Amino acid sequence: MKASEIREMNPDELTGELEAMERRLFEIRTQAVTEKLEDPSRLTRLKRDIARIKTVMRERELARRKSAETA
């Protein structure tokens, strides 16, 4: 998932996507412990996507705070 795609999402979609990705990450980690993963790079990609979503959410939070302070 690209950052530009993430920035186009509304806050509710971001929250839902974040929860789904964290659930998938847990499942993949569990699978990695119990058996061999077919695609180990998927774990890394998922972690990075989660970080991208959290970054965009934080950017929006800071922008809201800044606009509230100036208003």
N, C-alpha and C positions, 0 to 999 in steps of 0.2 A: 504494500500500500504506500502510495506516495504522499508526501506532506501536503501537496496541493489538493489531493482528494480529501484528506482529513480536514483541511481548512474549510472546505465547502460544506461539511456536515454541520447540522445544528447541535446544540448541547445535549439534547436527549439522545440523538443518534450516537454521539461520541461516547456517552456513558454506557449505552447498550453495547456498543462495539468493544469498549474496553473490558466490560464484564465478560463478554463472550471470548475475547482473546485470552484473558487471564484464566478462564476455565479450560481453554484448549492448552494453554501452557502447562497447567497442572496435569492434564491428561498425558501430555507428551513427556513430561518429567517422570511421571509414574511409569509410563511405558519404557522409558530409557533405563530405569532401574530394573524392571522385571524382564525385559527382553531387548533385543537389538533393534534400534530404529532403522527404518528403511532410508530415511533422509535426515541425517543429523543436522544439516544446515537449516532445517525448518525451525529448530529450536532457537537458533540465533536470529533468524528473520522475524520470528514471532516476538522475541524480546525487544528487538529494535522497533517493530511496529507499535508495541505497547509504549515504549519510550516516546515515540513520535506523538502518539495520542495524548499522553500526559503533558508533553511540552506544549502542544497547541492549547490544551485546557488551561495550563498555567499562564500562557500568554494572554488568553482572553480574560482570565481573572485579574491579572495585573492591569490590563487596559481598562477594565470596568472600575477598578479602584482609582486609577489615575483620573478617569473622567468624573468620578464622584467627588474627588478632591478638588478638582478645578471648578466644579459646578456650584 
